[in-house]
Amino acid sequence: MDNIILVGYMGAGKSTVARELRIRTGMTAIDTDYEIERIEGRKIKEIFATDGEEAFRKMEENFLERLVIMNFHGIISTGGGMPIREENRFFMHQLGQVLYLKACAETIYERIAEDESRPLLAGLTDRDAKIARIREMLEERESFYTKAADEIIPTDGMSPVQIAEEILLYMSYQ
Ligand code: S3P
């Protein structure tokens, strides 16, 4: 099977779905956030705080390029900002089928409300403020996600298992 690259906003379920796909296909699954943290030896929150977002985006790009060069085979879950850069969209297309896990702001809020590891939502405690921020970012990013994607997978109201099944069905037609 072709490689699967999962893109979408934070909390869209990319890493959980990647795990489900790994179980069902036996393919290797990697997560770009996890790999960057491993290479850097520090958490993303720390990278943002010390080096800034731009430096992190460059690390994402370098990592994708490395996967292309090494001819990686498997499933890749990506950080929510990965499709913003044109270079990254190009590398992802070279790597395989890019699937956008689409979710609305409320769904995303429910999935990440308790998680403090996301620097871009840090400092917002109020539910409405967080949902408004998520919605704003989703609007800003929607065109990048759709531009990056070979296929859009709607995920509202779906479990990671159901999403994985949907993806495998799509892949079987490729
Ligand atoms: C980001 C999403 C995060 C991580 C970083 C920035 C973003 O990944 O890469 O905090 O810009 O949306 P997840 O989507 O895995 O949370």
Residues whose N, C-alpha, C, O or C-beta is under 5 A from the ligand:
A	BS01	S3P	G8 Y9 M10 G11 D33 I44 T78 G79 G80 G81 R118 P119
